[in-house]
Amino acid sequence: MKMTRREFLVWLSGTFCLGLLGWLVGRKLQVPPEPVPEAPFELPMFAVRPKHVLNGMSFQVDRAKRTVLANMESGGPVWESRGEDKFIVPGAAFPLDLSPEGELWVANIGRKRLEQLDPATGRFIASWEPREAFGGCCNPVRFAALPGGRFVTMEKGVRRACVYLPSGELERVITDQLSDSEFNYYLGRDAGKVHLYDTGTKQHWEVS
């Protein structure tokens, strides 16, 4: 049967409308895929609860008393130290670390430096600070002593993690995009490497 032009246009319009309606109904009936849950940012225990043990002694800080403590692992105190003069701890951070060579270092963050204590007696030995002073009121909030007298630090305010040479010169900046809060920063040792974590940005770095 031959259609007139008017009939053809009506048929074409109807066919298009039916096709469009079918496409819209099909889209509406489509079940959206289940969202994939974001993997949790798990922190290892060596970063959450780092241990500092040497020659049968464990080392901790008492932030309330601004002191460093040494205790026998079997029980009983060995010594208590207030550093060269005293530790200034205006915030929550009061980190310490044992170097691979067995040196005990403590961050006197109010004085923007690290202090070395004798692990056997708690006596002050030396201090270290970067050539260009740490920024802010109190840094570094996290640090680790690397082999050969180098240090890796995490600094609030400037929001960066760095590696420094024994001379205090900056070796390199690991990142200058840490999250705002120091409570997101974690640092620990495992398998001969130092691991830095930022739970705010869900980042992880390794330094050796």
C-alpha positions in Angstrom: 0.0 0.0 0.0 1.3 3.3 -1.0 1.4 6.0 1.7 0.9 9.7 1.1 3.6 12.0 2.3 1.4 13.0 5.2 0.8 9.4 6.2 4.5 8.7 6.0 5.4 11.6 8.3 2.8 10.5 10.8 4.1 6.9 10.7 7.7 8.1 11.1 6.8 10.3 14.0 4.9 7.5 15.8 7.8 5.1 15.3 10.3 7.6 16.7 8.1 8.3 19.8 7.6 4.5 20.4 11.4 4.0 20.2 12.1 6.9 22.5 9.5 5.6 25.0 11.0 2.1 24.9 14.5 3.5 25.5 13.3 5.6 28.5 11.5 2.6 30.0 14.5 0.4 29.5 16.8 2.9 31.3 14.3 3.2 34.2 14.2 -0.6 34.6 18.0 -0.9 34.6 19.3 -1.8 38.1 22.3 0.4 39.0 25.4 -1.6 40.0 26.1 -1.9 43.7 28.8 0.6 44.8 32.1 -1.0 45.5 32.9 -0.2 49.2 36.1 1.7 49.7 38.9 -0.5 51.1 39.7 0.5 54.7 43.1 2.2 55.3 44.5 -0.3 57.7 47.5 0.7 59.9 49.9 -2.0 61.0 50.5 -2.3 64.7 54.2 -1.4 64.4 53.0 2.1 63.4 50.1 2.4 65.9 52.1 1.0 68.9 55.8 1.3 68.1 58.1 -0.5 70.5 61.5 0.9 71.5 63.6 -1.9 73.2 67.3 -2.2 73.6 69.4 -4.5 75.8 66.4 -5.7 77.8 65.1 -2.1 78.4 62.1 -0.4 77.0 61.9 3.3 76.5 58.7 5.5 76.8 57.8 9.1 77.4 55.6 10.5 80.2 54.0 13.6 78.5 52.4 14.8 81.7 55.7 14.9 83.6 57.8 15.9 80.5 60.2 13.0 81.1 61.7 10.0 79.3 61.6 6.7 81.1 63.6 3.5 80.8 62.2 0.3 82.3 63.4 -3.3 82.3 61.2 -5.4 80.2 61.1 -7.9 83.0 59.8 -5.1 85.3 61.2 -2.2 87.3 62.4 1.3 86.5 66.0 2.0 85.4 66.1 5.8 85.0 64.1 8.9 84.3 65.4 11.9 82.3 64.4 15.4 81.5 67.0 15.9 78.8 69.6 18.6 78.7 67.5 21.2 80.5 63.9 20.2 80.2 61.5 19.0 77.6 59.0 21.5 76.4 55.9 19.7 75.2 53.1 22.2 74.4 51.0 19.7 72.4 50.2 16.0 72.2 53.4 15.0 70.4 56.4 13.8 72.3 58.1 11.2 70.1 61.3 9.2 70.7 63.2 6.6 68.6 66.1 4.2 68.6 68.5 4.4 65.6 69.7 1.3 63.9 73.0 1.9 65.7 71.3 1.9 69.1 71.2 5.7 69.7 68.3 7.0 71.7 66.8 10.2 70.4 63.9 12.3 71.8 62.1 15.2 70.1 62.1 18.3 72.3 59.5 19.8 70.1 59.1 23.1 72.0 62.8 23.7 71.3 62.5 22.5 67.7 65.3 19.9 68.0 66.1 16.3 68.8 68.1 15.3 71.9 70.3 12.2 72.2 70.2 10.4 75.6 72.5 7.6 76.8 70.3 4.5 76.7 72.0 3.1 79.8 71.7 6.2 82.1 69.4 8.7 80.4 72.2 11.3 80.5 72.1 14.0 77.8 74.7 13.5 75.1 74.0 15.8 72.2 71.3 17.7 70.3 70.5 17.9 66.6 68.5 20.4 64.6 68.1 21.2 60.9 70.1 23.9 59.3 66.9 25.7 58.5 64.8 25.6 61.7 61.6 23.7 61.9 58.6 25.9 61.3 55.6 26.4 63.6 55.6 26.4 67.4 56.5 22.7 67.9 58.1 20.3 65.5 58.8 17.6 64.5 55.7 15.8 65.7 57.0 12.5 64.3 60.5 11.4 63.5 62.8 8.4 63.0 66.5 8.1 63.2 67.9 6.6 60.0 71.2 4.8 59.5 74.3 7.0 59.4 72.9 9.9 61.5 70.1 10.9 59.1 66.5 11.7 60.2 63.1 11.5 58.7 60.5 13.8 60.1 56.8 14.6 59.8 56.0 18.2 60.5 52.6 19.8 61.2 51.7 23.3 60.1 53.9 23.1 57.0 52.4 19.7 56.4 55.5 18.0 55.1 57.7 14.9 55.5 61.4 15.3 55.0 64.8 13.4 55.2 67.7 15.3 56.7 71.4 14.7 56.7 73.5 14.5 59.9 74.7 18.1 59.1 71.1 19.4 59.3 71.0 19.9 55.6 67.7 18.9 53.9 68.3 15.8 51.8 64.8 15.7 50.2 61.1 16.5 50.8 59.1 13.3 50.7 55.8 15.2 50.5 54.5 18.7 51.3 50.9 17.6 51.2 50.2 16.0 54.5 46.7 16.4 55.9 45.9 19.2 58.3 45.9 17.3 61.6 49.0 15.7 63.2 46.7 13.1 64.7 46.6 11.6 61.2 50.4 11.0 61.1 51.9 7.6 62.0 55.5 6.4 61.7 57.0 3.0 62.5 59.7 0.5 61.5 59.4 -2.8 59.8 61.7 -5.1 57.9 64.6 -2.5 58.0 62.5 0.3 56.6 60.7 3.3 58.1 57.1 3.6 57.1 55.2 6.9 57.2 51.4 7.0 57.1 48.8 9.8 56.7 45.3 8.5 57.4 43.8 11.8 56.4 45.1 11.5 52.8 45.4 7.7 52.9 49.1 7.8 51.8 52.0 5.6 52.7 55.7 6.1 52.1 58.8 4.0 52.8 62.3 5.3 53.7 65.5 3.4 54.3 
